[in-house]
């Protein structure tokens, strides 16, 4: 379980994640080299959900090169280039969707490209928010509510961790400029 938030600003974006991971038995883990946000070339990738698809996308997937004209329509680039390459990486590395637990998504990602955040669910649908507030993971509703009430990102993450046992500091932050 996880708390990850993304803040879309006019000239940059910010991704913030907690540092606690849990196994199916409820045991908690934290280690400085295990991060819920990874940098892959010019991409920032934040993942929540099942470990296997998150590991594949964050550590095995080879993101497509970003063409110089992609900035004109990054949304189209993500749908036409990024999503098919993620789907291919998941299939090639043995990921099989969990159809039995269909109430929750297997995974969610916030992917930042050229300072723009895109949210992808386990169907690999691409979503964007007009308010610039993104949240994935079980603690994210608390963080988003706190942000909407005027909290700083740090306070919002503290509130999420206080209310969600599966999230804990320290907080990892990555900024990407447009």
Secondary structure, DSSP 8 states (H G I E B T S, - for coil): ---EEEEE-SSEEEEEE---EE-TT--EE--TT--SEEEETTEEEEEEE-HHHHHIIIII-------GGGGGGHHHHIIIIIHHHHHHHHHHTT-----TTTTS-SEEEEEEETTEEEEE-TT--EE--TT-EEEESTTHHHHHHHHHTT--HHHHHHHHHHH-TT--S--EEEEEE-
